[in-house]
Amino acid sequence: MSSASSATTGATKPGSTRAKPANKAEAAADYLDGRLGIYSLAKANLRKIFPDHWSFMLGEICLYTFIIIILTGVYLTLFFKPSMGEVVYHGSYAPLNGIKMSEAYASTMNISFEIRGGLLIRQIHHWAAIVFVAAMLVHMMRVFFTGAFRKPREINWVFGFLLLFLGMFDGFMGYSLPDDLLSGTGIRFMEGAVLAMPLVGSYLQMFIYGGEFPGTDIVPRLFTVHVLLIPGIMLGLLVAHLILVFYHKHTQFAGAGKTEENVVGMPLMPVYMAKAGGFFFLVFGIIAAVSAIATVNPIWAYGPYRPDQVSTDAQPDWYMGMPEGLIRAMPGWEIPIWGHTLNLGVFIPLMLFPAVLFSIAFYPFIEAWITGDKRERHILDRPRNAPVRTAVGAAWISEYIVLLIGGGNDLIATHLHLSINDITYFVRVSFFLMPVVVFFIVKRWCLGLQRRDKEKVLHGRETGVIKRLPHGEFIEVHAQLPQDKLFKLTAHEQQQPLELPAEVDENGVKRKLGRGTKLRAKLSKGYFGDQGQIAKPTAEEHHEITSGHGHH
């Protein structure tokens, strides 16, 4: 009886890790595990393997800066008053004493000069937003150039792009909240863009601003969207993005032991989490240091917003420089139609802005249609091995840079002593010409790098050792590459272009080929034909050369 009783007492209860917890912490853990299944969930995911490559840190910078934005934003929300009610300023900043301003501007001045650490938190919040959008763009282009968007990650690519898109607009709304002269100019810019929309522009303007500009509602409405709506959507997208990263095994670059079926790297716990934790504080520290040294958006220097004034050198944050450049480069065309004026000088840039931005978002689906590849891809491409894709991405970046130049044409003109008209004409021409030039240059560059890789595989690397042959010829001795280097240079798969079926079938009946089929075949030839890739060396070619026939 005693042994039976002992066995019963020592039995492990279902859902519990041990019969008698050693302390209260283990008891609490057992309680939660029995109801939430935390142990089994953690056991399955905390040992998940992540590859070790510096480029994967770009996504972590996006995550960490988003966390910093949320933390500092909560602090600022405690003191900011999103009201356009008029008050007279009596604060620490003497030059503005006795000046009428909105409560939003006065509370931002109070945060900057009265709240302990308020200015530093403001600066960290603003700098983190700038770095967040920059990191999102760089991370997205890393995914683009390496082909990490391919099946099964197309949806995750869309989530990432939407995070970038929403981050840009949330940043715009954020630096518009203080109601200073610079942010008010940006809000006025937005009003002009809305009014340029045919038929519905004036109705949208009245709806957004709650009346004639500037009204009294725009700052409270921007505040609600800035701190609740867009961050809530972004948080949902971020969680979905991370879940999909966990669900699909992580991508990795080709290398020894790496296949489409495995992931070579470090476990999430404890190695990766320790590195990630350290990296978070490193990012936080650098942003805090930059915020303490370099002031961004000094609203006290601009003064409160007045509709009859525009601040000198008014520039938005860099990520909104693209629509600014489109507006500045566009001629001021107007067309009277049925008693109304169609402002093409604003309306066309308003349409081009999402077209340029979303063109990169749709590319993965276009490439999937061209290639017809339905397989899952977990091994990343080297950008040189996808010349057309790399050239398209570089062309898009060049377009973005051209428009940034257009958005800062006044500053470039004054600082470099150039004609603002010459800069504007340059932007207009480059908008159409630059992407084409960059596309062909980058494509040829990638093909040249492919030829260089092929030469390395077949003839080895240069050693710098000069040898004289018996008949007097001088040659440089080449050394064969190690197996891991050979694998890296030859692991990529080269697809063949799609071939159109014969004009007539086996019964002599003429086939009907649609325009889409013909277009797809032409694009496939451009991607994978002789002008789209260099045939990688075969094992037979390598054996023939290394066996002594022509190899030194």
Wavefront OBJ file of the C-alpha trace (Angstrom):
o trace
v 0.000 0.000 0.000
v 2.790 2.380 0.849
v 4.561 1.857 -2.473
v 1.347 2.260 -4.403
v 0.549 5.402 -2.488
v 4.025 6.719 -3.189
v 3.705 6.005 -6.889
v 0.384 7.794 -7.032
v 1.757 10.790 -5.168
v 4.783 11.130 -7.448
v 2.894 10.833 -10.731
v 3.068 13.765 -13.093
v -0.243 15.502 -13.655
v -1.392 15.991 -17.241
v -0.276 19.379 -18.549
v 2.295 19.840 -15.751
v 6.088 19.631 -16.012
v 6.590 18.129 -12.546
v 4.428 16.803 -9.708
v 5.767 19.121 -7.013
v 7.127 22.468 -8.255
v 10.330 23.572 -6.606
v 9.091 27.134 -5.983
v 6.245 29.520 -6.647
v 7.675 30.595 -10.000
v 7.607 27.006 -11.280
v 4.101 26.592 -9.883
v 2.947 29.668 -11.788
v 4.671 28.379 -14.943
v 2.962 25.000 -14.573
v -0.384 26.736 -14.055
v -0.028 28.760 -17.268
v 1.353 25.813 -19.223
v -1.598 23.647 -18.297
v -4.006 26.271 -19.666
v -2.121 27.960 -22.482
v 0.343 25.305 -23.666
v 3.253 27.722 -23.341
v 5.881 25.015 -22.839
v 5.037 23.093 -25.994
v 4.792 26.350 -27.965
v 8.140 27.568 -26.677
v 9.795 24.185 -27.237
v 8.698 24.218 -30.864
v 9.744 27.803 -31.630
v 12.583 28.867 -29.337
v 14.954 26.448 -31.068
v 14.057 27.789 -34.501
v 17.175 28.275 -36.609
v 18.079 31.668 -38.090
v 20.894 32.095 -40.643
v 23.781 34.359 -39.725
v 24.241 37.124 -42.306
v 24.663 40.866 -41.790
v 21.918 41.807 -44.270
v 19.255 40.138 -42.107
v 19.972 42.786 -39.465
v 18.267 45.381 -41.670
v 14.886 43.925 -40.792
v 15.793 44.022 -37.109
v 16.605 47.726 -37.351
v 13.081 48.259 -38.710
v 11.589 46.354 -35.779
v 13.688 48.095 -33.131
v 13.080 51.606 -34.441
v 9.342 50.875 -34.542
v 9.500 49.867 -30.865
v 11.423 53.063 -30.072
v 8.801 55.120 -31.913
v 5.996 53.514 -29.903
v 7.762 53.987 -26.539
v 8.692 57.633 -27.120
v 5.320 58.355 -28.737
v 3.466 57.189 -25.640
v 5.576 59.555 -23.513
v 4.942 62.532 -25.817
v 1.213 61.825 -25.907
v 1.038 62.483 -22.146
v 1.994 66.145 -22.639
v 0.880 67.070 -26.161
v -2.427 68.917 -26.623
v -3.889 68.244 -30.096
v -5.886 71.465 -30.233
v -5.849 74.449 -32.568
v -7.377 76.692 -29.940
v -5.521 80.002 -29.731
v -3.425 80.876 -26.675
v -0.743 83.439 -25.825
v 2.670 81.948 -25.091
v 4.389 82.702 -21.776
v 7.191 80.211 -21.398
v 10.931 79.687 -21.153
v 11.677 80.592 -24.773
v 11.818 84.384 -24.518
v 11.717 85.274 -28.282
v 8.156 83.901 -28.532
v 6.762 85.389 -25.314
v 3.473 87.206 -25.936
v 2.986 85.571 -29.373
v -0.389 84.049 -30.225
v -0.231 80.398 -31.208
v -2.229 77.199 -31.154
v -2.336 74.945 -28.102
v -0.629 72.256 -30.179
v 2.368 74.513 -30.821
v 2.428 75.794 -27.230
v 2.356 72.263 -25.793
v 5.174 71.196 -28.130
v 7.204 74.196 -26.917
v 6.384 73.140 -23.376
v 7.616 69.597 -24.076
v 10.836 70.981 -25.575
v 11.685 73.524 -22.828
v 9.656 72.748 -19.705
v 9.350 68.947 -19.463
v 12.526 67.317 -18.178
v 14.010 65.276 -21.015
v 11.143 66.285 -23.293
v 13.297 67.696 -26.072
v 15.495 64.587 -26.121
v 12.424 62.328 -26.314
v 11.052 64.471 -29.153
v 14.339 64.168 -31.002
v 14.574 60.402 -30.441
v 10.990 60.002 -31.677
v 11.653 62.012 -34.820
v 15.033 60.470 -35.599
v 13.669 56.964 -35.008
v 10.915 57.680 -37.554
v 13.484 58.845 -40.099
v 15.669 55.773 -39.536
v 12.614 53.482 -39.557
v 11.549 54.522 -43.049
v 15.151 54.428 -44.305
v 15.682 50.950 -42.841
v 12.373 49.770 -44.308
v 13.405 50.958 -47.768
v 16.881 49.384 -47.570
v 15.454 46.148 -46.138
v 12.845 46.009 -48.894
v 15.498 46.483 -51.574
v 17.640 43.732 -49.999
v 14.654 41.424 -50.285
v 14.109 42.608 -53.851
v 17.663 42.175 -55.120
v 18.074 38.709 -53.580
v 14.698 37.402 -54.766
v 13.494 36.715 -51.219
v 9.973 37.752 -52.290
v 9.417 34.586 -54.342
v 6.980 31.839 -53.384
v 5.881 31.402 -50.616
v 6.699 34.954 -49.446
v 4.719 37.114 -51.864
v 2.143 38.050 -49.217
v 4.870 38.914 -46.740
v 6.420 41.185 -49.375
v 3.092 43.012 -49.644
v 2.901 43.348 -45.845
v 6.409 44.815 -45.788
v 5.618 47.293 -48.545
v 2.444 48.409 -46.776
v 4.498 48.990 -43.616
v 6.808 51.255 -45.625
v 3.898 53.060 -47.290
v 2.022 53.636 -44.023
v 5.228 54.615 -42.237
v 5.844 57.387 -44.761
v 2.397 58.891 -44.272
v 2.399 58.449 -40.507
v 5.723 60.261 -40.388
v 4.267 63.092 -42.454
v 1.336 63.387 -40.058
v 3.654 63.243 -37.057
v 5.799 66.219 -38.026
v 2.640 68.106 -39.023
v 1.205 67.963 -35.484
v 3.257 70.769 -33.797
v 1.492 73.364 -36.003
v 4.694 75.321 -36.572
v 5.395 77.289 -39.725
v 7.157 74.377 -41.450
v 4.518 71.744 -40.661
v 1.740 74.176 -41.564
v 3.357 74.613 -44.969
v 3.232 70.833 -45.409
v -0.453 70.737 -44.453
v -1.101 73.510 -46.971
v 0.748 71.430 -49.559
v -1.551 68.500 -48.767
v -4.606 70.732 -49.159
v -3.463 71.826 -52.608
v -2.967 68.209 -53.649
v -6.471 67.279 -52.450
v -8.082 70.266 -54.207
v -6.394 69.273 -57.495
v -8.463 66.083 -57.669
v -11.228 66.523 -60.265
v -14.875 66.515 -59.154
v -14.304 65.365 -55.569
v -11.355 67.555 -54.521
v -13.310 70.360 -52.828
v -15.599 67.890 -51.041
v -12.612 65.907 -49.742
v -10.918 69.113 -48.609
v -13.949 70.186 -46.605
v -14.268 66.690 -45.126
v -10.599 66.392 -44.127
v -10.142 69.924 -42.777
v -13.644 70.384 -41.376
v -14.109 73.621 -43.322
v -11.969 76.178 -45.077
v -8.205 75.974 -44.577
v -6.732 75.978 -41.980
v -9.837 75.497 -39.853
v -9.679 74.164 -36.313
v -9.992 70.398 -36.828
v -7.002 69.271 -38.893
v -4.506 68.869 -36.012
v -6.893 66.855 -33.758
v -7.813 64.654 -36.738
v -4.182 64.117 -37.721
v -3.418 63.279 -34.083
v -6.079 60.578 -33.971
v -4.891 59.028 -37.224
v -1.226 59.371 -36.238
v -1.418 57.754 -32.795
v -4.304 55.304 -33.207
v -5.371 54.342 -36.714
v -2.128 53.985 -38.664
v -0.004 52.596 -35.774
v -2.749 50.052 -35.080
v -2.752 48.912 -38.702
v 1.052 48.863 -38.761
v 1.195 46.835 -35.565
v -1.172 44.259 -37.064
v 0.888 44.113 -40.265
v 4.098 43.783 -38.262
v 2.737 40.887 -36.205
v 1.481 39.176 -39.369
v 4.867 39.792 -41.015
v 6.765 38.183 -38.122
v 4.348 35.249 -37.932
v 4.931 34.522 -41.614
v 8.699 34.798 -41.112
v 8.385 32.103 -38.428
v 5.956 30.026 -40.438
v 8.059 29.967 -43.596
v 11.589 28.875 -42.888
v 14.093 31.676 -43.218
v 15.805 32.387 -46.530
v 19.572 31.939 -46.765
v 22.391 32.494 -49.219
v 23.827 29.513 -51.072
v 26.723 27.805 -49.344
v 28.101 24.537 -48.050
v 25.388 22.373 -46.527
v 22.587 24.792 -47.438
v 19.677 23.509 -49.494
v 16.068 24.398 -50.233
v 15.046 21.932 -47.528
v 17.055 23.167 -44.521
v 18.273 26.274 -42.702
v 21.875 26.549 -41.486
v 22.444 28.995 -38.648
v 21.948 29.608 -34.938
v 18.958 28.783 -32.711
v 16.635 31.555 -31.609
v 17.385 30.774 -27.948
v 19.810 31.557 -26.502
v 22.262 32.689 -29.212
v 20.075 34.716 -31.544
v 18.044 36.353 -28.756
v 21.212 37.420 -26.962
v 22.594 38.997 -30.126
v 19.220 40.580 -30.943
v 18.932 42.067 -27.447
v 22.362 43.602 -27.697
v 21.615 44.913 -31.163
v 18.397 46.566 -29.920
v 20.263 48.567 -27.285
v 22.963 49.408 -29.836
v 20.336 50.833 -32.223
v 18.623 52.666 -29.357
v 21.952 54.084 -28.176
v 23.018 55.313 -31.603
v 19.649 56.999 -32.227
v 19.801 58.608 -28.772
v 23.349 59.854 -29.456
v 22.356 61.305 -32.833
v 19.297 62.917 -31.235
v 21.436 64.541 -28.564
v 23.934 65.895 -31.103
v 21.916 66.817 -34.208
v 18.644 68.699 -33.789
v 15.887 67.922 -36.261
v 12.746 70.060 -36.678
v 13.617 72.958 -34.304
v 10.092 74.374 -34.178
v 11.130 77.362 -32.017
v 13.201 78.641 -34.943
v 10.223 78.504 -37.317
v 7.552 80.012 -35.098
v 3.830 79.229 -35.066
v 1.984 78.671 -38.320
v 0.494 81.618 -40.144
v -1.330 81.141 -43.473
v 0.285 84.286 -44.927
v 3.872 83.092 -44.360
v 6.147 80.320 -45.648
v 9.369 79.361 -43.892
v 12.634 79.695 -45.771
v 14.115 76.460 -47.158
v 10.922 74.562 -46.293
v 11.715 70.878 -46.757
v 9.820 67.765 -45.667
v 11.517 64.724 -44.175
v 13.479 62.866 -46.833
v 10.890 60.148 -47.442
v 8.340 62.729 -48.611
v 10.856 64.330 -50.949
v 9.592 62.198 -53.845
v 6.090 63.754 -54.085
v 7.670 67.147 -53.395
v 10.037 66.613 -56.327
v 7.176 65.579 -58.621
v 5.280 68.765 -57.804
v 8.308 71.021 -58.276
v 9.397 69.433 -61.535
v 5.936 69.424 -63.120
v 5.092 72.458 -65.311
v 2.177 74.506 -64.017
v -0.319 73.316 -66.601
v -3.983 74.200 -66.224
v -6.904 73.258 -68.471
v -10.335 74.953 -68.236
v -13.120 72.359 -68.637
v -16.847 73.152 -68.393
v -16.269 76.241 -66.339
v -13.790 74.533 -64.006
v -9.986 74.510 -63.931
v -8.163 71.178 -64.050
v -4.821 71.728 -62.305
v -2.588 69.250 -64.154
v 0.492 70.719 -62.488
v -0.608 69.080 -59.240
v -2.976 66.345 -60.399
v -0.458 64.513 -62.632
v 2.219 64.336 -59.880
v -0.515 63.191 -57.492
v -1.181 60.246 -59.822
v 2.503 59.561 -60.553
v 3.458 59.333 -56.881
v 1.547 56.090 -56.128
v 2.388 54.779 -59.612
v 6.145 55.082 -58.972
v 5.818 53.789 -55.422
v 3.550 50.824 -56.153
v 5.427 49.758 -59.288
v 8.054 48.103 -57.087
v 5.326 46.456 -54.986
v 3.789 44.686 -57.987
v 7.092 43.496 -59.443
v 7.219 40.071 -57.670
v 3.907 39.094 -59.231
v 5.058 40.261 -62.661
v 8.260 38.216 -62.393
v 6.318 35.146 -61.235
v 4.061 35.483 -64.308
v 7.050 35.819 -66.649
v 8.999 32.891 -65.209
v 6.018 30.635 -64.558
v 7.989 29.212 -61.617
v 5.591 27.670 -59.066
v 8.248 26.129 -56.804
v 9.058 27.321 -53.291
v 12.347 29.216 -53.134
v 14.355 29.442 -49.928
v 17.866 29.965 -51.365
v 18.597 33.600 -52.183
v 20.030 34.859 -55.461
v 23.203 36.845 -55.746
v 22.063 40.078 -57.456
v 24.533 39.563 -60.313
v 22.859 36.265 -61.190
v 19.530 38.029 -61.837
v 20.687 40.889 -64.093
v 17.262 42.061 -65.265
v 15.763 42.114 -61.779
v 18.800 43.905 -60.374
v 18.688 46.442 -63.201
v 14.985 47.089 -62.605
v 15.608 47.688 -58.894
v 18.536 50.011 -59.592
v 16.450 51.933 -62.142
v 13.690 52.387 -59.555
v 16.182 53.674 -56.987
v 17.610 56.105 -59.539
v 14.086 57.412 -60.175
v 13.623 57.920 -56.455
v 16.936 59.800 -56.174
v 16.095 62.052 -59.132
v 12.820 63.032 -57.484
v 14.605 63.695 -54.186
v 16.868 66.094 -56.075
v 13.779 67.772 -57.480
v 12.274 68.084 -54.012
v 15.372 69.945 -52.784
v 16.071 71.996 -55.919
v 16.051 75.312 -54.006
v 18.588 74.142 -51.424
v 20.816 72.604 -54.091
v 20.672 75.845 -56.069
v 21.559 78.093 -53.130
v 24.236 75.854 -51.592
v 25.972 74.883 -54.856
v 25.362 78.233 -56.584
v 23.444 76.693 -59.474
v 20.430 77.842 -61.434
v 17.206 76.489 -59.979
v 15.761 76.414 -63.495
v 18.650 74.260 -64.742
v 18.105 71.837 -61.852
v 14.381 71.646 -62.619
v 15.035 70.948 -66.309
v 17.569 68.288 -65.313
v 14.965 66.580 -63.110
v 12.353 66.682 -65.877
v 14.685 65.046 -68.391
v 16.201 62.606 -65.893
v 12.770 61.424 -64.768
v 12.385 59.687 -68.144
v 16.027 59.144 -69.139
v 17.840 58.188 -65.910
v 16.024 54.869 -65.219
v 16.703 53.697 -68.786
v 20.415 54.568 -68.584
v 20.806 52.985 -65.143
v 18.945 49.854 -66.278
v 21.349 49.171 -69.158
v 24.466 50.063 -67.154
v 23.552 47.822 -64.203
v 22.502 44.967 -66.459
v 25.842 45.066 -68.320
v 27.615 45.326 -64.969
v 25.908 42.165 -63.716
v 26.737 40.303 -66.912
v 30.362 41.379 -66.562
v 30.440 40.044 -62.997
v 28.970 36.750 -64.235
v 31.769 36.466 -66.812
v 34.301 37.166 -64.073
v 32.805 34.421 -61.888
v 32.916 32.013 -64.821
v 36.559 32.863 -65.407
v 37.332 32.212 -61.739
v 35.619 28.842 -61.791
v 37.402 27.664 -64.950
v 40.841 29.188 -64.450
v 41.059 29.817 -60.702
v 42.155 32.957 -58.913
v 45.157 35.081 -59.747
v 48.100 34.413 -57.411
v 50.437 37.187 -58.520
v 53.171 34.580 -59.208
v 54.800 35.002 -62.623
v 56.285 31.909 -64.256
v 58.478 31.647 -67.335
v 57.816 28.727 -69.627
v 60.667 26.831 -71.396
v 59.979 28.593 -74.700
v 60.269 32.033 -73.040
v 56.600 32.928 -72.496
v 55.702 34.563 -69.179
v 52.426 33.543 -67.549
v 50.688 34.181 -64.247
v 50.041 31.093 -62.167
v 46.392 30.599 -61.196
v 45.274 28.666 -58.124
v 42.125 26.554 -58.120
v 39.297 27.803 -55.935
v 38.345 25.685 -52.910
v 35.189 23.614 -53.174
v 33.052 25.957 -51.071
v 33.918 28.904 -53.344
v 33.210 26.830 -56.453
v 29.844 25.846 -55.006
v 28.970 29.463 -54.214
v 29.764 30.595 -57.763
v 27.891 27.773 -59.476
v 24.984 26.981 -57.129
v 22.508 29.326 -58.834
v 19.929 27.903 -61.193
v 19.649 29.325 -64.703
v 16.207 29.120 -66.249
v 15.614 28.782 -69.943
v 13.356 31.219 -71.813
v 9.836 30.126 -72.608
v 9.343 28.939 -76.160
v 6.205 29.673 -78.146
v 4.448 26.572 -79.452
v 4.503 25.852 -83.158
v 2.221 28.009 -85.298
v 0.221 24.912 -86.280
v -0.642 21.885 -84.163
v -0.134 18.222 -85.079
v -3.344 18.293 -87.112
v -2.212 21.220 -89.218
v -4.610 23.648 -87.517
v -3.231 27.117 -86.847
v -2.828 27.845 -83.145
v -4.356 30.950 -81.631
v -1.713 32.698 -79.537
v -2.919 35.601 -77.438
v -1.010 38.830 -77.000
v -0.342 37.930 -73.382
v 1.348 34.682 -74.384
v 3.523 36.442 -76.964
v 4.438 39.204 -74.513
v 5.333 36.661 -71.853
v 7.612 34.795 -74.275
v 9.406 38.020 -75.266
v 9.911 39.073 -71.668
v 11.120 35.576 -70.767
v 13.683 35.778 -73.563
v 14.847 39.136 -72.209
v 15.232 37.633 -68.741
v 16.829 34.289 -69.589
v 18.052 34.565 -73.176
v 21.596 35.165 -74.362
v 21.350 38.869 -73.521
v 19.922 38.214 -70.060
v 22.473 35.836 -68.521
v 25.875 34.270 -69.087
v 25.839 30.473 -69.223
v 27.580 29.223 -66.107
v 30.454 26.761 -66.566
v 29.652 23.080 -66.722
v 31.451 20.293 -64.891
v 32.829 19.078 -68.229
v 34.368 22.473 -69.028
v 35.908 22.682 -65.572
v 37.373 19.174 -65.832
v 38.796 19.797 -69.298
v 40.623 22.966 -68.257
v 41.832 21.768 -64.855
v 43.113 18.491 -66.292
v 45.945 20.356 -67.930
v 44.495 21.507 -71.270
v 45.233 25.175 -71.265
v 45.334 25.623 -67.480
v 48.343 27.187 -65.798
l 1 2 3 4 5 6 7 8 9 10 11 12 13 14 15 16 17 18 19 20 21 22 23 24 25 26 27 28 29 30 31 32 33 34 35 36 37 38 39 40 41 42 43 44 45 46 47 48 49 50 51 52 53 54 55 56 57 58 59 60 61 62 63 64 65 66 67 68 69 70 71 72 73 74 75 76 77 78 79 80 81 82 83 84 85 86 87 88 89 90 91 92 93 94 95 96 97 98 99 100 101 102 103 104 105 106 107 108 109 110 111 112 113 114 115 116 117 118 119 120 121 122 123 124 125 126 127 128 129 130 131 132 133 134 135 136 137 138 139 140 141 142 143 144 145 146 147 148 149 150 151 152 153 154 155 156 157 158 159 160 161 162 163 164 165 166 167 168 169 170 171 172 173 174 175 176 177 178 179 180 181 182 183 184 185 186 187 188 189 190 191 192 193 194 195 196 197 198 199 200 201 202 203 204 205 206 207 208 209 210 211 212 213 214 215 216 217 218 219 220 221 222 223 224 225 226 227 228 229 230 231 232 233 234 235 236 237 238 239 240 241 242 243 244 245 246 247 248 249 250 251 252 253 254 255 256 257 258 259 260 261 262 263 264 265 266 267 268 269 270 271 272 273 274 275 276 277 278 279 280 281 282 283 284 285 286 287 288 289 290 291 292 293 294 295 296 297 298 299 300 301 302 303 304 305 306 307 308 309 310 311 312 313 314 315 316 317 318 319 320 321 322 323 324 325 326 327 328 329 330 331 332 333 334 335 336 337 338 339 340 341 342 343 344 345 346 347 348 349 350 351 352 353 354 355 356 357 358 359 360 361 362 363 364 365 366 367 368 369 370 371 372 373 374 375 376 377 378 379 380 381 382 383 384 385 386 387 388 389 390 391 392 393 394 395 396 397 398 399 400 401 402 403 404 405 406 407 408 409 410 411 412 413 414 415 416 417 418 419 420 421 422 423 424 425 426 427 428 429 430 431 432 433 434 435 436 437 438 439 440 441 442 443 444 445 446 447 448 449 450 451 452 453 454 455 456 457 458 459 460 461 462 463 464 465 466 467 468 469 470 471 472 473 474 475 476 477 478 479 480 481 482 483 484 485 486 487 488 489 490 491 492 493 494 495 496 497 498 499 500 501 502 503 504 505 506 507 508 509 510 511 512 513 514 515 516 517 518 519 520 521 522 523 524 525 526 527 528 529 530 531 532 533 534 535 536 537 538 539 540 541 542 543 544 545 546 547 548 549 550 551 552
